[in-house]
Amino acid sequence: QVQLVESGGGLVQAGGSLRLSCAASGPTHKFFAMGWFRQAPGKEREIVARIRTDGSTNYADSVQGRFTISRDNAKITVYLQMNSLKPEDTAVYYCKYYTYWGQGTQVTVSS
């Protein structure tokens, strides 16, 4: 069973930065895309960013230019550097590896 362990969430003021990490363990394979999703209260889960094994990335329009996704294939770990955070970025952030989901980490941005 693959397990995903997330870390790095917390409370930050608007304009601040946070870095999320998600490490996969178990029967993993480096040749799968990894990504970050988020879900705000009362809203559906939405994709934030995705990174393939070749390093190519996709971002939601709302975070383009502020967030950067990266990965370490040797460690099967994905990162999300979040800069210039806004109150509307407040949500539970989930990482995804293949069909597996992390437990979620809360990000709260105060105005």
BELRAZI-V724354 format. One record per backbone hydrogen bond with DSSP energy under -0.5 kcal/mol. NH is the residue of the N-H (numbers start at 1). CO is the residue of the C=O. E is the energy in kcal/mol with one decimal. If there is no record, write none. Layout:
# BELRAZI-V724354
nh->NH co->CO e->E
nh->NH co->CO e->E
This chain:
# BELRAZI-V724354
nh->3 co->25 e->-2.4
nh->5 co->23 e->-2.4
nh->6 co->4 e->-0.6
nh->7 co->21 e->-2.1
nh->10 co->106 e->-1.1
nh->12 co->108 e->-2.5
nh->14 co->110 e->-2.4
nh->15 co->85 e->-3.2
nh->16 co->13 e->-2.3
nh->18 co->82 e->-2.1
nh->20 co->80 e->-2.6
nh->21 co->7 e->-2.7
nh->22 co->78 e->-1.8
nh->23 co->5 e->-2.3
nh->24 co->76 e->-2.5
nh->25 co->3 e->-2.4
nh->28 co->26 e->-2.6
nh->32 co->30 e->-0.9
nh->34 co->51 e->-2.5
nh->35 co->96 e->-2.1
nh->36 co->49 e->-2.7
nh->37 co->94 e->-3.2
nh->38 co->46 e->-2.5
nh->39 co->92 e->-2.1
nh->43 co->40 e->-2.3
nh->46 co->38 e->-2.9
nh->48 co->36 e->-3.1
nh->49 co->36 e->-1.7
nh->50 co->58 e->-2.2
nh->51 co->34 e->-3.0
nh->52 co->56 e->-2.5
nh->55 co->52 e->-1.8
nh->58 co->50 e->-1.9
nh->60 co->48 e->-2.5
nh->63 co->60 e->-1.6
nh->64 co->60 e->-1.2
nh->66 co->63 e->-2.6
nh->67 co->63 e->-2.2
nh->68 co->81 e->-2.5
nh->70 co->79 e->-1.7
nh->72 co->77 e->-2.8
nh->73 co->71 e->-0.6
nh->76 co->72 e->-0.9
nh->77 co->72 e->-1.8
nh->78 co->22 e->-2.4
nh->79 co->70 e->-3.0
nh->80 co->20 e->-2.2
nh->81 co->68 e->-3.0
nh->82 co->18 e->-3.3
nh->82 co->80 e->-0.6
nh->83 co->66 e->-1.9
nh->83 co->81 e->-0.6
nh->84 co->15 e->-0.6
nh->85 co->16 e->-2.3
nh->89 co->86 e->-2.3
nh->90 co->87 e->-1.8
nh->91 co->107 e->-2.0
nh->92 co->39 e->-2.2
nh->93 co->91 e->-0.6
nh->93 co->105 e->-3.0
nh->94 co->37 e->-2.7
nh->96 co->35 e->-2.5
nh->97 co->100 e->-2.3
nh->98 co->33 e->-1.3
nh->100 co->97 e->-2.9
nh->102 co->95 e->-2.4
nh->103 co->4 e->-0.5
nh->105 co->93 e->-2.1
nh->107 co->91 e->-2.7
nh->108 co->10 e->-2.7
nh->110 co->12 e->-2.5
nh->110 co->108 e->-0.6
